[in-house]
Amino acid sequence: MSRVCSVCGKGQTTGNNVSHSKRRTRRTFKANVQKVSYVNDEGKIVNDYVCARCLKKVKRA
C-alpha cells in the first residue's frame, strides 16, 4: 500500500541527488504521513494516513 495523504492526496515525488561534482542520480522524496484517527466531513471517525500539513487542519478523534 502506498503512503498517500487521504485528505489532500500528497504522495511521493521524484528528483535528483546532486553530488559535489554535480553528477545527478534519481531519488524519491516521500511525504511525511502519519496514521491517525480523525473526524471526516460526514462526521465519521476514520483511521487513515494524513500528511503533516493536513494534520493541523483535521479534527482528531
N, C-alpha and C positions, 0 to 999 in steps of 0.2 A: 504494500500500500504506500502510495506516495504521500509525503508530508506536505499538504496544501492547506492553507487557511480556509476554513469553512465560511468565514464572513466576507472577506474581500477577494479570495481566490489567489492570493500570493503564493508562489511556489519557488522552485529553484531556477536560477538564471545561469548563463554561461559567460565566461570572459577569458582573460589571459593572465597567466603568471608571467611576469616580466623580470628577467634576471638582471644583474648588474651590467652584463654585456648586451642587454636589450634583446636577448633571444626570447621568443614568445612560445609558450605551450598552453594548451587549453586547460581550463579548470572550471569548477562549478561553484556558485555561491548558493548556499542553502538558506532558506528562510528560517527565521527564529520562531518556530511554532511550538506551543505547549499544549498538552492535552488538559483541558479544563471542562468543568460543567458550568453552563451559563443558561440564561433565560433568553429564548429566541423571540422573534417578532410576534408569534402566535401565543406567547406566554407559557410555552412548554420548556421543561428543563432538558437540555441536550448535552451529552458528553461528546466533545469533538475537539479537533485541533484548531487553535486560534493563534495568529501571529502576535508579536509583542505590541504592535501599534493598535491592533483591534482589541487587545486585552484591556486597554484603558477605556474603550468605548462600551464594551458589553457589560451587562449586569450579571455579576457572579451569582451562582446558586449555592 
